[in-house]
């Protein structure tokens, strides 16, 4: 679902895809950015979560609210048939 769940503006480590980047294997485009992000830490994190109530329809850009404060936005949402 490229373009909604993840875009070229998302850092590979913030998207949870660090396992696919092998920095010890040598030089590649973006290697320095990955190493710098590892050193400096993540600014944000893309995560998956399951709603307690499966009824709401979530599509894109809805606010994620935690303890009364907006902490992020939804990139996409859909019904998980296996999860119910």
TALIN-V495277 format. One record per backbone hydrogen bond with DSSP energy under -0.5 kcal/mol. CO is the residue of the C=O (numbers start at 1). NH is the residue of the N-H. E is the energy in kcal/mol with one decimal. If there is no record, write none. Layout:
co | nh | e
CO | NH | E
CO | NH | E
This chain:
co | nh | e
1 | 4 | -2.1
1 | 5 | -1.8
1 | 6 | -0.6
6 | 3 | -3.4
7 | 10 | -1.5
11 | 15 | -1.9
12 | 17 | -2.6
13 | 16 | -1.3
14 | 46 | -2.9
17 | 20 | -1.8
18 | 21 | -1.7
20 | 22 | -0.6
21 | 23 | -0.9
22 | 25 | -1.5
23 | 26 | -1.2
28 | 31 | -2.1
30 | 34 | -2.0
31 | 35 | -2.5
32 | 36 | -2.4
33 | 37 | -2.2
34 | 38 | -2.2
35 | 39 | -1.9
36 | 40 | -2.8
37 | 41 | -2.3
45 | 47 | -0.5
52 | 54 | -0.5
56 | 58 | -0.6
59 | 77 | -0.7
62 | 74 | -2.5
63 | 65 | -0.6
64 | 71 | -3.0
64 | 72 | -0.9
66 | 69 | -1.7
69 | 66 | -2.9
72 | 64 | -2.7
74 | 61 | -3.4
79 | 81 | -0.9
80 | 84 | -2.6
